[in-house]
Amino acid sequence: MERFWEIDFLRGIAIIMMILFHLLFDLAFFTSIKVPVNSGLWFWFARATAAIFILLAGISLIISYQRTIEAGETQAGKFFKRGIKIFCYGLLITIITWIFFPTEFIVFGILHFIGISIIISQLFFNWKLKNLLLGIILLFSGITLQNFSFNFPWLLWLGFTPEQFATFDYFPLLPWFGLILIGLFAGNLLYPKAKRAFRIPEIGKKIFARQFCWLGQNSLAVYLLHQPVLVVIILALKPV
């Protein structure tokens, strides 16, 4: 199956950005090196990194859907299984962080979000321009919602942040599903019927691009493994 090198390349860049941010976060958390990762430049750097991942996830979803249609396959089971798989990885991270960091463990992080988004995005595959309009509405609604807190936890997955809520990773459907929908729109526009609608040099196998593409192709494995590796290295090098 053909891969679009530019998507893998951009996802690879986002992986590098993610590793850099998590390195700085871990240094601030485990050592005396205090980097202001929760405000200013690095806060927005982290948001930009997540936005690239999520936008590309939307684009990749519509390409996968179009290939499913072209092959005459049934879509529901395919995307449901994929979404459940990603969501279960998120649950694994919930359990691990609850064991080691019980006051800030991850309840609904980016893997939970992507897993659920894969499942519900099937309702929007054929919306095209409506996805752009609804995506923008969800983005602004979610951003506005972040200015409030609520005295119940049951809708935190949607974006109703509970009072005194603390977690390392939080990606509710509002506003982030708006980016998935914008990605679906962009995918339909740029890759109709899973074919490029534009010309671009085929440089994905060039030395300077190949490493980024490899990271993009293996983004889930890198995501799951990079944090334990960073923490072990930092703790091993930390002065006693």
Contacts in CASP RR format, 6 or more apart in sequence:
PFRMAT RR
TARGET T0000
AUTHOR 0000-0000-0000
METHOD contacts of the structure
MODEL  1
MERFWEIDFLRGIAIIMMILFHLLFDLAFFTSIKVPVNSGLWFWFARATA
AIFILLAGISLIISYQRTIEAGETQAGKFFKRGIKIFCYGLLITIITWIF
FPTEFIVFGILHFIGISIIISQLFFNWKLKNLLLGIILLFSGITLQNFSF
NFPWLLWLGFTPEQFATFDYFPLLPWFGLILIGLFAGNLLYPKAKRAFRI
PEIGKKIFARQFCWLGQNSLAVYLLHQPVLVVIILALKPV
1 67 0 8 1.000
3 217 0 8 1.000
4 63 0 8 1.000
4 191 0 8 1.000
4 196 0 8 1.000
5 202 0 8 1.000
5 203 0 8 1.000
5 204 0 8 1.000
5 205 0 8 1.000
5 209 0 8 1.000
5 213 0 8 1.000
6 200 0 8 1.000
7 56 0 8 1.000
7 59 0 8 1.000
7 60 0 8 1.000
8 204 0 8 1.000
8 212 0 8 1.000
8 213 0 8 1.000
8 214 0 8 1.000
8 216 0 8 1.000
8 217 0 8 1.000
9 204 0 8 1.000
9 209 0 8 1.000
9 212 0 8 1.000
9 213 0 8 1.000
9 216 0 8 1.000
10 52 0 8 1.000
10 56 0 8 1.000
11 52 0 8 1.000
11 53 0 8 1.000
11 56 0 8 1.000
11 215 0 8 1.000
11 216 0 8 1.000
11 219 0 8 1.000
12 212 0 8 1.000
12 213 0 8 1.000
12 215 0 8 1.000
12 216 0 8 1.000
12 219 0 8 1.000
13 52 0 8 1.000
13 212 0 8 1.000
14 49 0 8 1.000
14 52 0 8 1.000
14 53 0 8 1.000
14 56 0 8 1.000
14 219 0 8 1.000
15 215 0 8 1.000
15 216 0 8 1.000
15 219 0 8 1.000
15 222 0 8 1.000
15 223 0 8 1.000
16 212 0 8 1.000
16 215 0 8 1.000
17 45 0 8 1.000
17 48 0 8 1.000
17 49 0 8 1.000
17 52 0 8 1.000
18 49 0 8 1.000
18 53 0 8 1.000
18 223 0 8 1.000
18 226 0 8 1.000
19 222 0 8 1.000
19 226 0 8 1.000
19 230 0 8 1.000
21 37 0 8 1.000
21 42 0 8 1.000
21 45 0 8 1.000
21 46 0 8 1.000
21 49 0 8 1.000
22 226 0 8 1.000
22 227 0 8 1.000
22 230 0 8 1.000
23 230 0 8 1.000
24 35 0 8 1.000
24 37 0 8 1.000
24 42 0 8 1.000
25 35 0 8 1.000
25 37 0 8 1.000
26 227 0 8 1.000
26 230 0 8 1.000
26 231 0 8 1.000
26 234 0 8 1.000
27 33 0 8 1.000
27 35 0 8 1.000
27 234 0 8 1.000
28 34 0 8 1.000
28 35 0 8 1.000
28 36 0 8 1.000
28 37 0 8 1.000
30 231 0 8 1.000
30 234 0 8 1.000
30 235 0 8 1.000
30 238 0 8 1.000
31 234 0 8 1.000
31 238 0 8 1.000
35 42 0 8 1.000
36 42 0 8 1.000
36 43 0 8 1.000
37 43 0 8 1.000
37 46 0 8 1.000
50 110 0 8 1.000
50 171 0 8 1.000
50 176 0 8 1.000
51 179 0 8 1.000
53 110 0 8 1.000
53 219 0 8 1.000
54 110 0 8 1.000
54 113 0 8 1.000
54 114 0 8 1.000
54 117 0 8 1.000
54 171 0 8 1.000
54 176 0 8 1.000
54 179 0 8 1.000
54 180 0 8 1.000
55 179 0 8 1.000
55 182 0 8 1.000
55 183 0 8 1.000
55 186 0 8 1.000
56 183 0 8 1.000
57 114 0 8 1.000
57 117 0 8 1.000
57 118 0 8 1.000
57 180 0 8 1.000
57 183 0 8 1.000
58 117 0 8 1.000
58 121 0 8 1.000
58 179 0 8 1.000
58 180 0 8 1.000
58 181 0 8 1.000
58 182 0 8 1.000
58 183 0 8 1.000
58 184 0 8 1.000
58 186 0 8 1.000
58 187 0 8 1.000
59 183 0 8 1.000
59 184 0 8 1.000
59 186 0 8 1.000
59 187 0 8 1.000
59 190 0 8 1.000
59 191 0 8 1.000
61 79 0 8 1.000
61 118 0 8 1.000
61 121 0 8 1.000
61 125 0 8 1.000
61 180 0 8 1.000
61 183 0 8 1.000
61 184 0 8 1.000
62 125 0 8 1.000
62 183 0 8 1.000
62 184 0 8 1.000
62 187 0 8 1.000
62 188 0 8 1.000
62 191 0 8 1.000
63 187 0 8 1.000
63 191 0 8 1.000
63 194 0 8 1.000
64 78 0 8 1.000
64 79 0 8 1.000
65 75 0 8 1.000
65 79 0 8 1.000
65 122 0 8 1.000
65 125 0 8 1.000
66 191 0 8 1.000
66 192 0 8 1.000
66 193 0 8 1.000
66 194 0 8 1.000
67 194 0 8 1.000
68 74 0 8 1.000
68 75 0 8 1.000
68 78 0 8 1.000
69 75 0 8 1.000
70 193 0 8 1.000
70 194 0 8 1.000
75 122 0 8 1.000
75 125 0 8 1.000
76 122 0 8 1.000
79 118 0 8 1.000
79 119 0 8 1.000
79 121 0 8 1.000
79 122 0 8 1.000
80 119 0 8 1.000
82 115 0 8 1.000
82 118 0 8 1.000
83 114 0 8 1.000
83 115 0 8 1.000
83 116 0 8 1.000
83 118 0 8 1.000
83 119 0 8 1.000
84 115 0 8 1.000
84 119 0 8 1.000
85 115 0 8 1.000
86 111 0 8 1.000
86 114 0 8 1.000
86 115 0 8 1.000
86 118 0 8 1.000
86 220 0 8 1.000
87 111 0 8 1.000
87 112 0 8 1.000
87 115 0 8 1.000
87 116 0 8 1.000
89 111 0 8 1.000
89 220 0 8 1.000
89 224 0 8 1.000
90 106 0 8 1.000
90 109 0 8 1.000
90 111 0 8 1.000
90 112 0 8 1.000
91 112 0 8 1.000
93 106 0 8 1.000
93 109 0 8 1.000
93 111 0 8 1.000
93 169 0 8 1.000
94 105 0 8 1.000
94 106 0 8 1.000
94 107 0 8 1.000
94 112 0 8 1.000
97 104 0 8 1.000
97 105 0 8 1.000
97 106 0 8 1.000
97 168 0 8 1.000
98 105 0 8 1.000
101 168 0 8 1.000
103 166 0 8 1.000
104 166 0 8 1.000
104 167 0 8 1.000
104 168 0 8 1.000
105 167 0 8 1.000
105 168 0 8 1.000
106 112 0 8 1.000
106 167 0 8 1.000
106 168 0 8 1.000
106 169 0 8 1.000
106 170 0 8 1.000
107 156 0 8 1.000
107 167 0 8 1.000
107 170 0 8 1.000
108 156 0 8 1.000
108 157 0 8 1.000
108 167 0 8 1.000
108 170 0 8 1.000
108 171 0 8 1.000
108 172 0 8 1.000
109 167 0 8 1.000
109 169 0 8 1.000
109 170 0 8 1.000
109 171 0 8 1.000
110 169 0 8 1.000
110 171 0 8 1.000
111 223 0 8 1.000
112 157 0 8 1.000
112 171 0 8 1.000
113 171 0 8 1.000
113 172 0 8 1.000
113 173 0 8 1.000
113 176 0 8 1.000
113 177 0 8 1.000
116 157 0 8 1.000
116 173 0 8 1.000
117 173 0 8 1.000
117 176 0 8 1.000
117 177 0 8 1.000
117 180 0 8 1.000
120 177 0 8 1.000
121 180 0 8 1.000
121 181 0 8 1.000
121 184 0 8 1.000
124 130 0 8 1.000
124 131 0 8 1.000
124 134 0 8 1.000
124 181 0 8 1.000
124 184 0 8 1.000
125 184 0 8 1.000
127 134 0 8 1.000
127 181 0 8 1.000
127 184 0 8 1.000
127 185 0 8 1.000
128 185 0 8 1.000
128 188 0 8 1.000
129 185 0 8 1.000
131 181 0 8 1.000
131 182 0 8 1.000
131 183 0 8 1.000
131 184 0 8 1.000
131 185 0 8 1.000
131 188 0 8 1.000
132 181 0 8 1.000
132 182 0 8 1.000
132 185 0 8 1.000
134 178 0 8 1.000
134 181 0 8 1.000
135 177 0 8 1.000
135 178 0 8 1.000
135 179 0 8 1.000
135 181 0 8 1.000
135 182 0 8 1.000
135 185 0 8 1.000
136 178 0 8 1.000
136 182 0 8 1.000
138 173 0 8 1.000
138 174 0 8 1.000
138 175 0 8 1.000
138 177 0 8 1.000
138 178 0 8 1.000
138 181 0 8 1.000
139 175 0 8 1.000
139 178 0 8 1.000
139 179 0 8 1.000
139 182 0 8 1.000
140 175 0 8 1.000
141 174 0 8 1.000
141 175 0 8 1.000
142 159 0 8 1.000
142 172 0 8 1.000
142 174 0 8 1.000
142 175 0 8 1.000
143 175 0 8 1.000
145 159 0 8 1.000
145 160 0 8 1.000
145 161 0 8 1.000
145 174 0 8 1.000
145 175 0 8 1.000
146 159 0 8 1.000
146 161 0 8 1.000
146 175 0 8 1.000
148 160 0 8 1.000
148 161 0 8 1.000
149 161 0 8 1.000
149 162 0 8 1.000
149 163 0 8 1.000
149 165 0 8 1.000
150 160 0 8 1.000
150 161 0 8 1.000
150 162 0 8 1.000
150 163 0 8 1.000
151 162 0 8 1.000
151 163 0 8 1.000
152 160 0 8 1.000
152 162 0 8 1.000
153 162 0 8 1.000
153 165 0 8 1.000
156 162 0 8 1.000
156 165 0 8 1.000
156 170 0 8 1.000
156 172 0 8 1.000
157 172 0 8 1.000
157 173 0 8 1.000
158 172 0 8 1.000
158 173 0 8 1.000
158 174 0 8 1.000
159 172 0 8 1.000
159 173 0 8 1.000
159 174 0 8 1.000
160 172 0 8 1.000
161 170 0 8 1.000
161 172 0 8 1.000
189 197 0 8 1.000
190 196 0 8 1.000
190 197 0 8 1.000
190 198 0 8 1.000
191 197 0 8 1.000
203 209 0 8 1.000
204 210 0 8 1.000
204 213 0 8 1.000
205 213 0 8 1.000
215 222 0 8 1.000
216 222 0 8 1.000
END
